[in-house]
Amino acid sequence: METLDASAWRCPVPLLQVKLWLKEAQGGQQLQLVMTDAGSRQDIPAYLLRMGHSITVASENANMLTLIITKAP
């Protein structure tokens, strides 16, 4: 599983990076995504669910959200 540490980036950069990964990834491939930006923490999960991808919250606290993204087939 690849890891994308987007904790230093602000919206929209994390979303753009996720979109680039999705473009290259195969169905069923997973990405661990680490985010701290409040906008990204709301926008990215909403986008992924809207596009049919699976997300699992690996960890969450007041400052950081870690998701496991599974690309839809």
C-alpha positions as CSV (number, residue, x, y, z in Angstrom):
1,M,0.0,0.0,0.0
2,E,1.3,3.4,-0.9
3,T,1.2,6.3,1.5
4,L,0.5,10.0,0.6
5,D,1.4,12.4,3.4
6,A,-0.6,15.5,2.6
7,S,-0.3,17.0,6.0
8,A,1.8,19.9,4.9
9,W,-0.5,20.8,2.0
10,R,-3.7,23.0,2.0
11,C,-6.7,22.5,-0.2
12,P,-6.9,22.0,-3.2
13,V,-3.4,20.3,-3.4
14,P,-4.3,17.1,-1.4
15,L,-7.4,16.5,-3.6
16,L,-5.4,17.1,-6.8
17,Q,-2.8,14.6,-5.6
18,V,-5.5,12.0,-4.8
19,K,-7.0,12.5,-8.2
20,L,-3.6,11.9,-9.8
21,W,-3.2,8.7,-7.8
22,L,-6.7,7.5,-8.8
23,K,-5.9,8.1,-12.5
24,E,-2.8,5.8,-12.2
25,A,-4.1,3.2,-9.7
26,Q,-5.7,-0.1,-10.6
27,G,-9.1,-1.1,-9.2
28,G,-8.8,-2.5,-5.7
29,Q,-5.5,-0.7,-5.1
30,Q,-5.2,1.1,-1.8
31,L,-3.7,4.4,-0.7
32,Q,-3.1,5.6,2.9
33,L,-3.8,9.3,3.0
34,V,-2.7,11.6,5.8
35,M,-4.3,15.0,6.0
36,T,-4.5,17.9,8.4
37,D,-6.2,20.6,6.3
38,A,-9.8,21.1,7.5
39,G,-11.1,21.7,4.0
40,S,-9.5,18.6,2.7
41,R,-10.7,16.6,5.6
42,Q,-14.3,17.4,4.5
43,D,-13.9,17.6,0.7
44,I,-11.8,14.5,-0.1
45,P,-14.0,11.9,1.7
46,A,-17.1,13.4,0.1
47,Y,-15.5,13.4,-3.4
48,L,-14.3,9.7,-3.0
49,L,-17.7,8.5,-1.9
50,R,-19.4,10.4,-4.7
51,M,-17.1,8.7,-7.2
52,G,-17.8,5.3,-5.8
53,H,-14.5,4.6,-4.1
54,S,-14.3,3.0,-0.6
55,I,-12.8,4.8,2.4
56,T,-11.9,3.6,5.8
57,V,-10.9,5.9,8.7
58,A,-7.6,4.5,10.0
59,S,-7.2,7.2,12.6
60,E,-8.7,10.6,13.5
61,N,-8.0,13.3,16.0
62,A,-8.4,17.0,16.2
63,N,-5.4,17.7,14.0
64,M,-5.1,14.8,11.7
65,L,-7.1,12.3,9.6
66,T,-5.7,9.2,8.1
67,L,-7.8,7.4,5.5
68,I,-7.4,4.1,3.6
69,I,-8.7,4.7,0.1
70,T,-9.6,1.7,-2.1
71,K,-10.1,2.5,-5.7
72,A,-13.3,1.2,-7.2
73,P,-13.0,-1.4,-9.9
